[in-house]
Amino acid sequence: MSSDEKSIRAHREVIWHLTCGHCHYYWTYPTMNIDEDISKKSFHCPLCGQNSKTVVDDNLNAL
């Protein structure tokens, strides 16, 4: 690569997919912090407003 060429910069983003247990609304929560423990957070559903703790479901077949 010559000194005139610009490199392509890349950043990792984690996108969590959330589903409200009350109304089943689906939304995403993006973060640049790959070490963030989302299970320690609670969220307000953007549709119904229900505030709930987060449970991480590692079983992708359940979707």
Buried (B, 14 or more C-beta within 10 A) or exposed (E): EEEEEEEEEEEEEEEBEBEBEEEEEEEEBEEEEEEEEBEEEEBEBEEEEEEEEBEEEEEEEEE
